[in-house]
């Protein structure tokens, strides 16, 4: 069972993501912004992060940069969800970090395929 950190300041989105992941066998750790995500990562080990971009305190881009600076986060799979119109720019910024960017709204089944692919690559890589 994979432990997945889900980070989103929208309570509805957080609930939907958590539901889909739980239904697909994940143990979910929730955070409402990047600062809370950092605290969660200090408390527990996760196998994957799914994060929104636009959040208060610490946004998704800042969170990704922080995670990659941590020893535990150098190879940690990360998916960033964004409804911003500059997704190509976000993707270019995060490409060097090996982060997968998916647009909002998203298909939950497509997200699960991406999550499974990332986790499988981590266990075989």
Residue pairs with C-beta under 8 A, 6 or more apart in sequence:
1 25
1 26
1 27
2 25
2 26
2 27
2 47
2 48
2 115
2 119
3 26
3 27
3 28
3 29
3 44
3 45
3 46
3 47
3 48
4 21
4 26
4 27
4 28
4 29
4 46
4 47
4 48
4 49
4 50
4 115
5 28
5 29
5 30
5 31
5 37
5 40
5 41
5 46
5 48
5 49
5 50
5 51
6 14
6 17
6 18
6 21
6 28
6 29
6 30
6 31
6 50
6 51
7 30
7 31
7 32
7 33
7 34
7 36
7 37
7 49
7 50
7 51
7 52
7 55
7 60
7 63
8 14
8 17
8 32
8 51
8 52
8 55
8 81
9 32
9 33
9 52
9 54
9 55
9 56
10 52
11 32
13 52
13 104
14 30
14 32
16 108
17 28
17 50
17 111
18 28
18 30
20 108
20 111
20 112
21 28
21 50
21 112
21 115
22 28
24 112
24 115
26 115
29 40
29 44
29 46
30 40
31 37
31 39
31 40
32 55
33 55
33 56
33 57
33 58
34 51
34 55
34 57
34 58
34 59
34 60
34 62
34 63
34 66
35 57
35 58
36 57
37 49
37 51
37 58
37 63
38 58
38 63
38 66
40 46
41 67
41 70
41 72
41 73
45 72
46 76
47 76
47 77
47 119
47 122
48 76
48 77
48 78
48 79
48 115
48 118
48 119
49 63
49 67
49 76
49 77
49 78
49 79
50 78
50 79
50 80
50 81
50 111
50 115
51 60
51 63
51 64
51 78
51 79
51 80
51 81
52 60
52 80
52 81
52 82
52 104
53 59
53 60
53 61
53 80
53 81
53 82
53 84
53 90
54 60
54 82
54 83
54 84
58 66
60 80
60 82
61 80
61 90
61 93
61 94
64 78
64 80
64 94
64 97
64 99
65 97
66 73
67 73
67 76
67 78
68 74
68 97
75 98
75 122
77 100
77 118
77 119
77 121
77 122
78 97
78 98
78 99
78 100
79 99
79 100
79 101
79 102
79 111
79 114
79 115
79 118
80 90
80 94
80 99
80 100
80 101
80 102
81 101
81 102
81 103
81 104
81 106
82 90
82 101
82 102
82 103
82 104
83 103
83 104
83 105
84 90
87 101
87 103
90 101
91 101
94 101
100 114
100 118
102 110
102 111
102 114
